[in-house]
Amino acid sequence: MATEFDMTGKVAMVTGASSGLGEHFVKILAERGAKVVAAARRVDRLEALVAEINAAGGEAIAVALDVTNKASITQAFDQAEAAFGPVTVVSNNAGVAHVESALTMSDEKWDQIMDTNLKGAWMVATEAGRRMIAAGVGGSIVNTASILGIRVARGQTGYCASKAAVIHMTKGLALELVRKHIRVNALCPGYFATEMTAGYFEDVSGQAFLKATPAQRAGTMDEITAPFLLLASDAGAFVNGVALPVDGAHSIANF
Ligand SMILES: NC(=O)c1ccc[n+]([C@@H]2O[C@H](COP(=O)([O-])OP(=O)(O)OC[C@H]3O[C@@H](n4cnc5c(N)ncnc54)[C@H](OP(=O)(O)O)[C@@H]3O)[C@@H](O)[C@H]2O)c1
């Protein structure tokens, strides 16, 4: 896997890098030789992560990023380029979830979900695309969607809508950017234990839910490593515009 998914020479930016999947993506990119820009709002956490990577011989920097703020996105890319040169791999991973009936959820909550999961991902992906083209480099953009962009779940209508839109946005961008040598794919995780899911999985109802899924458990970080690297690295050079579930068959289950 180390040779096939070699990231030497790549400059990778990961959004939502301060915890969960994003933190994992930073580590596996750095382990395979990428120079990594870890981006999120909680900079203290990013600093600890990049210190660990740099101490182990990797190359990473932390940048403050709020994906709902265009100026913050521009600044993060400027900082990345100043440190490492043009960004060639983007893990567009920042996201928020909220579980509540559609009938009581506030418009403000809907806006927060859409502004982060959809518009934030849109602004990051298009900024990355413009900069890759200006620098004359190709690249790979991996949007973290969800199986809830493929199927739905009760109480998560806003989240599901945002992730379905991310999948369609991915396909549109892939078609538009393919001749600029930029690939755009979506990773669709099933359920993984992160801060986003922690409260639920610790609860008895969350445990029962997991037991009822086809695989009867959550995925582990190791199980999303190769699917992510396939989309991010040159090993997936002809994989473009896909939405790849990593979910132990959950997205095809009929419940
Ligand atoms: N865990 C799962 O089971 C699962 C399943 C399917 C899809 N996903 C998706 O995977 C991605 C990562 O989630 P996770 O499970 O790893 O949850 P997590 O641990 O809660 O991580 C979410 C990350 O998003 C960042 N973030 C949120 N709002 C942001 C903003 N406005 N600007 C920049 N960063 C922001 C957070 O950083 P700061 O708060 O420091 O900014 C954090 O690093 C999300 O897109 C999520 O929807 C997760």
The ligand as a Gaussian input file, in Angstrom:
#p B3LYP/6-31G(d) Opt

LIG

0 1
 N      -18.418000      10.091000      11.651000
 C      -19.264000       9.592000      10.793000
 O      -19.877000       8.556000      11.042000
 C      -19.471000      10.269000       9.450000
 C      -20.230000       9.588000       8.488000
 C      -20.419000      10.170000       7.251000
 C      -19.859000      11.386000       6.964000
 N      -19.132000      12.051000       7.920000
 C      -18.563000      13.345000       7.541000
 O      -17.178000      13.314000       7.811000
 C      -16.694000      14.640000       7.997000
 C      -15.864000      14.688000       9.271000
 O      -16.719000      14.449000      10.395000
 P      -16.249000      13.618000      11.674000
 O      -17.128000      12.457000      11.802000
 O      -14.779000      13.436000      11.646000
 O      -16.708000      14.626000      12.823000
 P      -15.913000      15.597000      13.801000
 O      -14.898000      14.848000      14.554000
 O      -16.974000      16.334000      14.514000
 O      -15.141000      16.577000      12.798000
 C      -15.761000      17.630000      12.128000
 C      -14.661000      18.573000      11.690000
 O      -15.257000      19.650000      10.918000
 C      -14.678000      20.852000      11.365000
 N      -15.581000      21.975000      11.106000
 C      -16.878000      22.121000      11.447000
 N      -17.342000      23.332000      11.071000
 C      -16.296000      23.957000      10.454000
 C      -16.118000      25.230000       9.851000
 N      -17.116000      26.131000       9.791000
 N      -14.910000      25.531000       9.305000
 C      -13.894000      24.641000       9.360000
 N      -13.985000      23.426000       9.928000
 C      -15.175000      23.098000      10.471000
 C      -14.390000      20.655000      12.854000
 O      -13.315000      21.493000      13.240000
 P      -13.430000      22.851000      14.106000
 O      -14.643000      22.739000      14.981000
 O      -12.128000      22.886000      14.839000
 O      -13.522000      23.933000      13.065000
 C      -13.932000      19.218000      12.856000
 O      -12.537000      19.135000      12.615000
 C      -17.947000      15.532000       8.039000
 O      -18.117000      16.152000       6.782000
 C      -19.067000      14.543000       8.297000
 O      -20.302000      15.012000       7.837000
 C      -18.928000      11.517000       9.150000

